[in-house]
Amino acid sequence: MSNKMWGGRFAEAPDAVMEEINASIGFDQRLFRQDIAGSKAHATMLAATGILTQTDRDAILAGLDEVLAEIEDGRFEFSRTLEDIHMNVESRLREKIGDAAGRLHTARSRNDQVATDFRLYVRDAIDMLVAQIRALQSGLVTRAEEEAETILPGFTHLQNAQPVTFGHHLLAYVEMLGRDAGRLLDSRARLNESPLGSAALAGTPYPIDRDLTAAALGFDRPTANSLDAVSDRDFILETLAAAAICAMHLSRFAEEMVIWSSAQFGFIKLSDKFTTGSSIMPQKRNPDAAELVRAKIGRILGALNSLLVVMKGLPLAYSKDMQEDKEVAFDAIDALSLSLAAMTGMVADMQPDRKRMRASAAAGFSTATDVADWLVRELDIPFRDAHHITGQIVALAEQKHCGLEDLAIEDFKRIDQRIDDRIRKVLTVEASVAARASFGGTAPANVLREAARWKSALTGE
Ligand code: ARG
């Protein structure tokens, strides 16, 4: 049997493989809410402009509500013969209300329909992801306040560099996540135009009112060029790019959690809730959730890459290639959403071992820069020379197998006569972090101020 949606031209049914490669209902059924909202807006507009009678409009709107309820309740039978969500909904509507259903597709094509549905979906997804990012930020801010004075080794090259506060470290991720939310919201602002009414590619001869449908669907305005409207998938690409950057941030944080929770570091402990055991090694507690968050960037970046490759070289306007946009985008959005949730859980769950963190921060002569700064500040020695003198002090401590704070004042004097007892006060990690109170620095006072700023920004939104 030929397809009932375009049966006029076709005599034969499609080959089974044709049906399999062509159908998108297996995944685009996720768009049912957006599809029905779009159709309701379209029908309302068609009646307002006199293209559709009030009677037909009322039948269509009531019928669409019934279809919506059927899908929501799991009573709807999706059919692969009907290809996609758009035709599944329309066909069911026809079963319910008869001929009036056939008038719904006036001045519309699946090309502008799918572009509209997907913009609405991605807009909702952005709102969900931004809310999740805000929740993770709030969780981090709470922990940052608790850990404002906790001292952690700050690394460069994963080598002990200078002590930092754990709160400052956590707030670094709050900043990254703030930019991630900003990028998603930028994408949202640009995608918020309605393609509906662009029809197949060239617009329509019917006297439609695109402003009306745009407003009904919460869009800022209709898209200005019908060819662009049905060919454009920038809105997904931008959202995936923002998602990939966010996933990259989560991956870095997850990697730190993996390192921190190892026996060698022992900076944090993740509870049974976010770890797994080993089937052979009874002592094991593996940070699987963190490892999976570390990995999710793979599929999210893969989605971006995949869609860029699909879109490149496509001539205007719609080509069926573009149906490949959905599975990867759905998968990437799901993966980021799950990663954000897992990260939020782990941030609340992790228990820092403050003693170990501090001891590790003090190792490796991490206050050497403070010694050099003291020489500059108190003895007016040029920084380059101070760096050299401090290097000699470090070498001496290394020789003696002790820390800088364990050197006697005579040891310092042997390297440079001018050094006196006052140098002692800059040798501790506490003094080091407290001194870094310039704007953006790691001092506990800064952490508390920044945490308070973020708190009010996050609740004031
Ligand atoms: N399922 C299609 C998609 O996702 C809908 C648009 C189909 N349009 C067409 N002319 N075949 O892209």
Residues whose N, C-alpha, C, O or C-beta is under 5 A from the ligand:
A	BS01	LIG	S24 D84 R110 N111 V114 M322 Q323
